[in-house]
Amino acid sequence: MGDVWIGFTVAAALFQAWRTALQQALRGTLSADGAAFVRFLYGAPVAALLLAGWSAVTGRAPAPLQGTFLAFAAAGGVAQLLATSALMRAFAARGYAVGTAYAKTEAVQGALLAWLLLGETVSAVAAGGVALSLFGVLVLSSPGGAGSLSSLLRQAGQPAALWGLAAGGGFAVAAVLFKAATLSLGGVDRILDALATLAVATVLQSGLMGAWLARAEPAQLRLAIAAWRRAVPVGLLSAFGSACWFSAFALGPVALVRALGQVEMLFTLAFGRLYLRERITGAGTVGFALVVAGVVLVVVGR
């Protein structure tokens, strides 16, 4: 399907930035884990509907779910949950900016894992784009902008940075495992296989996280259900975004999908500027330009 993965990636980044903004609004009612749970709880039915809808439109039935597929999908789902938990711990260490910046190394970590496990390679130009987009994200994420990059690097051994790296690694592992699950189905329709992976993984994640909340934060479980009117849009956007991510992984190299996905930062800045009236600093402009340049290199060198 050629370069369709590019469109899926950009759409996924937009949905994710939008979902994150709505999810943050729930933090006044729910804890970090409670706010994370609603994306799976209310996203699982939507994921199942997307799978059923695509199957009906194409006239194709999903491939049989075999043991290898289920193992990859389950492992990917757990890796994503652990990565989310690590990111929350990075924030709890009073290192929101540092944790976010180091978590964004998932593009580079994903490139290495995809090369080792899936045999994916990228051109020198695209690899340069991956590195440049990562540097731009570091500029955007670092406190104070580009002038604080040295400070960001000095904090590499601090808990926020370590948890951020762990989160980035977890998200990278999840991406590779989800792609492996999709490929293991071996169907003629990669999008149908991707949607099947998404549906199974989301249902599993909803059950696992629901069980965890029932034991650790039962009040949050009740609040997540009671806040359904505000939470349903989060689940809807999460399912749409994940469907686009999974389809992009199925059709394109993991490294390039994750690198191009850094445009999420640009959408986040746009939401902040247009809706929250936040100013973009000079350093932010530099970071913005670096991310755009990196994305252009990724697309050109694909």
N, C-alpha and C positions, 0 to 999 in steps of 0.2 A: 504493500500500500504506500510505497514511496516515502514521502516526507510528512505523511499525515500525523506522525508522532509529534511534530512541531506544534501543530494546532492543538492537539490534546494537552501538551505540556503547558502552553500558555494559558489555556482554559483552566487547567488544574491549579496553576499558580494563582489565578484570579479568584477561583472558588475558595482556595485555602486562605488567602488574605481576608476575604469577606467573612468566611466562617470564623477565623480567629478573632476578628473584630466583634462579632456577635457573641462569641464564647467568652471574651473578656468581660462583656456586659453582665454575664451570669455570675461572675466572681463575687458580686456583692451578695448573692444568695447562696452560692455553692462553693465548696472548697475546691482546691486545684483538681483533686481526683474526681470530685462530683461533676465539675464542669467538663472534664475530659470524658467522663462516662457517658454523658448525654449524646456525644457524637456517635458512639457505637450503638447505644440503646435505640435512638431514633433514626440512626443511619441504616441499621440492619434491614428493616422492612423496605426501605427505599432501594437498597442494593438488590434485594430479592426481586422487587418490581422491575428494576432496570434489566436484570437478567431475563425475566419472563418477557418483558416487552421486546428486547432485542431478538430473543428466540422466536417470538411470534412474527416480527417484521421480516426476519430472514428465512423463516420456515425451517430452521435448523434446531435440533435438540442439543443441549449441552452434552459433552462427552461424559462417559461413565467416570465417576470419581473413584480412582484407584488409590491404593495405599501410598504410593510414592507422592502423588498429588497432595493427599491429606497431610502427610508428614511435612512437606514443604510449606503448605499453606498454614498449618498450625505453628510451625517453627517461626515463620515470618510474622504471624500475628503476635506471638509471644515476644519476639524481638522488638516489634513496634511498641508494645506495651511497656517493656523494660526501658526502651529509649525515652519514651514519654516520661516515665518515672525519674530517669536520670536527669532529664531536662528540668523537671520540677525541683529536684534536689540542687541543681546548679543555681536556680533562682533563689531557693531557700538559703543558700550560702551567701546571700547579699551580693550576688554577682550576675544580675540580669544581663547586662551588656556583655560581660565576659563569657558567660555561659552560652548566650545566643551566638556570639561570634565563633566560639570553638565548636558549637554544634553544627554550624554551617560547613565545617570541614567534611561533612558527609559526602559532598560531591567528589572530593579527592579520594576519600576512603572507599566510596562506592566504585570508583574507577579501578582501584587496585583489586578489590574483591571480584568485580566482574571479569577482570583480566585473569585472575587466578582460578576462579571457579567456573566461569562461563566461556573463557577464551576470547572475550570481547577486546578489541583494540580500537584505538582512535588515531586519527592523523596528528601530526605534529602541530598543525594549525589549531585543530580542535582542542588538543591538550593545552596549548597556550591560552585558549579561550577559557578553559576550565580554571586554570591558575589565575588568570586576570579577573574573572568574575568572583573568585574566592577572595582575592585581595580587595576588590571593591566592596564586598559584603563585610569584610573586616573593618574597612574604613567606616561604613555606615553603622556598624554595630558597636564600634569602640566608643567609650565615653569620651566626649570632647572631639571626636572626629579623628582625622588623620594624625594630628599631633599627638594623640594618645596611643598610637600603635606600639610604640616602644614600651609604654606602660602595660599594654595588653600582653605583649610577649613576656614581660618580666613576671607577669602573674600566671605564667604557664603551669607552674607547679602548685597553684592554689586550688582548693576544693572546687570552686566554681568552674575553673578551666578544665579540671580533670573530669568532673561530671559532664561538662559540655562535650568534651572529646568522646566520652562514653556514649552520650546521647547520639552524637554524630555517627559513631560506629554502629550503634544499634539500628538507626534509621537506614544506614547503608546496607547492613546485613539483611534487614527486612526487605529492602528493595530487590536485592539479589535473589532472596528466597521466594518472594512473590513472583518474580519473573521465572524462576526455575519451576515453580508450581504451574504457572500458565503454560510453559513450554512442554511440561510433562504430559499435558492433556493431549497434545498432538493433533488437535482438530484443524480443520481447514479454515476456520474463522478465528483469528487471533483475538478479536474483540470479544467474541462470545466466550472464549476460554478465559480472558482477563476478567470479565464480569462474573464468571463462575467462581474464580479465585477470590474476588472481592466479596461475594455473597457469603462464601464459606468462612473466610477469615473474619468478616465483621460479626457474623453470628457467634463465632467462637470467642472473639474479643468481648462482645457484649456479655456473654455468659461468665467468662473468667473475671471481668472487672466487676460485674454485678455481685458475684460470689464474694469477691474481696471486700467490696463496700458493705455487704450484708454483715460481714464479720468485723471489719475494722471501723467503719463509719456508717452504722445503720441509719442514723438520722439523715445522712446525705443521700442515701438510697431513696428514702421517702421524699425528700425535697426534690430530687431529680425527676421523680414521677409527678409530684405536685406542680412543678414548674413547666409542665409540658407545652403550654402555649408559647413560651419564650424559647423552649429547647428544641421544638420541632424544626424551626428554620435552621438551627445549627446542624441537626442530623441530616436535613435535606441537602444543605451545602456540602457537608462532609461526604455524603454518598456521591454526589455529583463530582466533587473534586477527586475523590479516590477512584471513581470510575475512569476519570480522565488520566490520572496517574498510572493506574494499572494498564490501561490501553496503551499509553505512551511507552511503558516498560516493555510491553509485549511486542511493540512495533519498532522500537529504536534502542540504541545502546544505553545502558543504565547511566554511564558517566555523562553522556551528552544530555540525557533527559534531566538529570539532577542539576547539571550546570545551567542549562537553559531555564530550569525551574527557579533559578535565583531571581528571575524577574518578579517573583513574589515580593521581594524587597521594594521594588519600584511601585508595585500596586499598593503596598503598605504605606509608602511615602505619599502616594497620591491620595489615599483615603485620609491620611493625617492632614494633608494640605487643604483638601477640598471640603472635608466635613468637620475637622477639628480645628481648622485655621492655624495649624502649626507651621512655624517658619522652617525653611530648609536652609541650613547653615552653609557656609562656603565649603567646609569639609564634606557636608552631605552632597553638595553638587559634584565634588570630585568623586566621591564613592559612587554616585549615580552614573556618572560618565564612565567609570571603570567597569561597572556591571554591564552597561549597555555595550561597551566595546568588547567585553568578554563574550557576551551573548552573540554578537555579530560574528566573532571569530568561530564560535561553536557552530553556528549555522553555515558559515562559509566553508568551514573545514570538515563538515559532517561526512 
